[in-house]
Amino acid sequence: MPGEQGNCTACHGSGASSVNTKGGSVAINFGGSRTYVPGQVQHWIVTVTDASAKRWGFQAAARKSSAVNTPAGGFTATDSNTQVLCSSSNFRSAQLTKTGACSTSLPLMYVEHTLAGTRLGTTGSITFQFEWTPSATVTHDPTSISDVKLARFTTPVIAEEAVDRLLSYEEWFSKEVDKGLAAAVRSEFVEHDDVRRMIESRYPA
């Protein structure tokens, strides 16, 4: 996006060679029409096609054609394959939203794939579905989706599976940390001698 930093390569370690390369195509169905009624929800379908792909991703943003840094309406995820992010133009912070709106501190909205939505092993083509709601008072141009990027995953399957395991572990670890913090708030601590015994049993001399 003009005036914004970062692209798909910032998250995908395989770099620029894995994004928007080697053919393929992206198509968007705007619910059967390129027109809209202010405030009326549209169901959008993104279809990604690539004969060589075995994992999938996308990102889209709806912006006003007259001001590309101004969001046009709001997105809402409709299943576990997509998520909606709010961010600033420098991408230094971001948060998920389920309301179809972003705060003034993180005003830019993007809809993109989730980890589950990458659907490892699926070949040929894949679809992502979500909803877009135009403002009830401001006119937008629904044909001016300004940023749809096709993510390529060219790394071997074994590497992709390793990434999946890492992400699963990070999710588990984060939950365990939250449990520990909650226990600390309740003043539920493990005695020093108990910690020593656990360490000695796990790592005998």
C-alpha positions as CSV (number, residue, x, y, z in Angstrom):
1,M,0.0,0.0,0.0
2,P,1.3,3.5,-0.8
3,G,2.7,5.1,2.4
4,E,2.7,1.9,4.3
5,Q,5.6,-0.3,5.3
6,G,6.1,-4.0,5.0
7,N,4.6,-6.7,2.8
8,C,4.0,-10.4,2.9
9,T,7.8,-11.1,3.0
10,A,7.9,-9.6,6.5
11,C,6.1,-12.6,7.9
12,H,7.1,-15.3,5.4
13,G,10.7,-16.4,6.0
14,S,11.2,-17.7,2.5
15,G,11.4,-14.1,1.4
16,A,10.3,-12.2,-1.8
17,S,10.8,-15.3,-3.9
18,S,7.8,-16.9,-2.2
19,V,5.3,-14.1,-2.7
20,N,3.4,-13.3,-5.9
21,T,5.8,-15.4,-8.1
22,K,5.6,-18.4,-10.4
23,G,2.3,-17.6,-12.0
24,G,-1.1,-18.3,-10.4
25,S,-4.0,-15.9,-10.0
26,V,-6.3,-14.2,-7.5
27,A,-9.9,-13.4,-8.2
28,I,-12.5,-11.7,-6.0
29,N,-16.3,-12.1,-6.2
30,F,-18.1,-9.1,-4.6
31,G,-21.3,-11.0,-3.9
32,G,-22.3,-11.0,-7.6
33,S,-22.1,-7.3,-8.2
34,R,-19.6,-4.4,-8.2
35,T,-22.3,-2.1,-6.8
36,Y,-23.4,-1.8,-3.2
37,V,-26.0,-0.3,-0.9
38,P,-24.6,1.8,2.0
39,G,-24.7,-0.2,5.2
40,Q,-25.6,-3.4,3.5
41,V,-23.3,-6.4,4.1
42,Q,-21.7,-8.1,1.1
43,H,-20.2,-11.6,1.2
44,W,-16.9,-11.6,-0.7
45,I,-15.1,-14.7,-1.9
46,V,-11.4,-14.6,-2.8
47,T,-10.3,-17.5,-5.0
48,V,-6.5,-18.2,-5.3
49,T,-5.4,-20.6,-8.1
50,D,-1.9,-21.9,-8.5
51,A,-0.9,-25.3,-10.0
52,S,2.3,-25.5,-7.9
53,A,1.0,-24.3,-4.5
54,K,0.5,-26.6,-1.6
55,R,-0.2,-24.0,1.0
56,W,-2.3,-20.8,0.7
57,G,-2.6,-17.2,1.9
58,F,-3.9,-13.8,0.9
59,Q,-4.3,-10.3,2.3
60,A,-6.8,-7.6,1.2
61,A,-7.6,-4.1,2.1
62,A,-10.5,-1.9,1.1
63,R,-9.6,1.8,0.7
64,K,-11.2,4.9,-0.7
65,S,-10.1,5.5,-4.3
66,S,-9.7,9.2,-3.5
67,A,-7.6,8.5,-0.4
68,V,-5.8,5.2,-0.4
69,N,-4.8,5.5,3.3
70,T,-8.4,5.8,4.4
71,P,-10.3,2.5,5.0
72,A,-13.6,2.0,3.1
73,G,-16.0,0.2,5.2
74,G,-15.1,-2.8,7.4
75,F,-14.3,-6.5,7.2
76,T,-15.7,-9.3,9.3
77,A,-14.3,-12.9,9.4
78,T,-17.0,-15.6,8.8
79,D,-15.0,-18.7,9.6
80,S,-11.7,-19.9,11.0
81,N,-9.8,-19.5,7.7
82,T,-9.7,-15.7,7.9
83,Q,-9.0,-13.0,10.4
84,V,-9.2,-9.2,10.5
85,L,-6.4,-7.0,11.7
86,C,-6.2,-3.4,12.7
87,S,-2.8,-1.7,12.4
88,S,-1.0,1.6,11.9
89,S,0.9,2.5,8.7
90,N,4.2,1.5,10.1
91,F,3.0,-2.0,11.2
92,R,4.7,-1.7,14.5
93,S,1.6,-2.9,16.3
94,A,-1.6,-4.7,15.3
95,Q,-4.6,-6.3,16.9
96,L,-7.4,-8.6,15.8
97,T,-10.9,-7.2,15.6
98,K,-14.2,-9.0,15.3
99,T,-16.4,-6.0,15.2
100,G,-15.7,-4.7,11.7
101,A,-14.2,-1.5,13.1
102,C,-10.7,-0.3,14.1
103,S,-9.7,2.2,16.7
104,T,-8.2,5.7,15.9
105,S,-4.8,4.5,17.1
106,L,-4.8,1.5,14.8
107,P,-7.0,2.8,11.9
108,L,-6.0,0.6,9.0
109,M,-7.9,-2.7,8.4
110,Y,-6.7,-5.8,6.6
111,V,-8.4,-9.2,6.1
112,E,-6.1,-12.2,5.7
113,H,-5.6,-15.9,6.1
114,T,-5.2,-17.6,9.5
115,L,-2.8,-20.5,10.2
116,A,-5.7,-22.9,9.7
117,G,-6.7,-21.1,6.5
118,T,-3.4,-21.9,4.8
119,R,-4.6,-25.5,4.5
120,L,-1.4,-27.4,4.0
121,G,-1.6,-30.1,1.3
122,T,-4.5,-28.6,-0.7
123,T,-3.7,-28.3,-4.3
124,G,-5.1,-26.5,-7.4
125,S,-7.1,-23.7,-5.9
126,I,-8.7,-22.5,-2.7
127,T,-11.2,-19.9,-1.5
128,F,-11.4,-17.5,1.4
129,Q,-14.7,-16.0,2.4
130,F,-15.5,-13.0,4.6
131,E,-17.9,-10.1,4.7
132,W,-17.5,-6.4,3.9
133,T,-19.8,-3.7,5.2
134,P,-19.7,-0.3,3.5
135,S,-20.3,2.8,5.6
136,A,-23.9,3.7,5.9
137,T,-23.1,7.4,5.1
138,V,-20.0,7.5,3.0
139,T,-19.7,6.4,-0.6
140,H,-17.1,3.8,-1.4
141,D,-16.0,2.1,-4.6
142,P,-16.1,-1.6,-4.0
143,T,-14.0,-2.2,-7.1
144,S,-11.0,-0.4,-5.5
145,I,-9.7,-3.2,-3.3
146,S,-6.2,-1.9,-3.3
147,D,-4.1,-4.7,-1.9
148,V,-4.6,-8.4,-2.6
149,K,-1.4,-10.4,-2.3
150,L,-0.9,-14.0,-3.1
151,A,1.4,-15.8,-0.7
152,R,3.6,-18.5,-2.2
153,F,5.1,-21.3,0.0
154,T,8.0,-22.9,-1.8
155,T,9.7,-24.4,1.2
156,P,9.7,-28.2,1.5
157,V,6.8,-29.8,3.3
158,I,9.1,-30.9,6.2
159,A,10.0,-27.3,6.8
160,E,6.3,-26.2,6.8
161,E,5.5,-28.9,9.3
162,A,8.3,-27.7,11.5
163,V,6.8,-24.2,11.4
164,D,3.4,-25.6,12.3
165,R,4.9,-27.4,15.3
166,L,6.7,-24.2,16.4
167,L,3.5,-22.2,16.2
168,S,1.6,-24.8,18.1
169,Y,4.3,-24.8,20.8
170,E,4.2,-21.0,21.0
171,E,0.4,-21.1,21.5
172,W,0.7,-23.7,24.2
173,F,3.6,-21.8,25.9
174,S,1.6,-18.6,25.9
175,K,-1.4,-20.3,27.6
176,E,0.9,-21.8,30.2
177,V,2.4,-18.4,31.0
178,D,-1.1,-17.0,31.4
179,K,-1.9,-19.8,33.8
180,G,1.2,-19.1,35.8
181,L,0.4,-15.4,36.0
182,A,-3.1,-16.1,37.1
183,A,-1.8,-18.4,39.9
184,A,0.7,-15.7,41.0
185,V,-2.2,-13.2,41.3
186,R,-3.9,-15.8,43.6
187,S,-0.7,-16.1,45.6
188,E,-0.4,-19.7,44.6
189,F,3.4,-20.3,44.5
190,V,5.5,-23.4,44.4
191,E,7.9,-23.8,47.3
192,H,11.6,-23.6,46.7
193,D,12.3,-27.1,47.8
194,D,9.6,-28.5,45.5
195,V,11.2,-26.6,42.6
196,R,14.6,-28.1,43.5
197,R,13.2,-31.6,43.6
198,M,11.5,-31.2,40.3
199,I,14.7,-30.0,38.7
200,E,16.8,-32.8,40.2
201,S,14.3,-35.4,39.1
202,R,14.2,-34.1,35.5
203,Y,18.0,-33.5,35.3
204,P,19.7,-36.0,37.5
205,A,23.4,-35.4,38.2
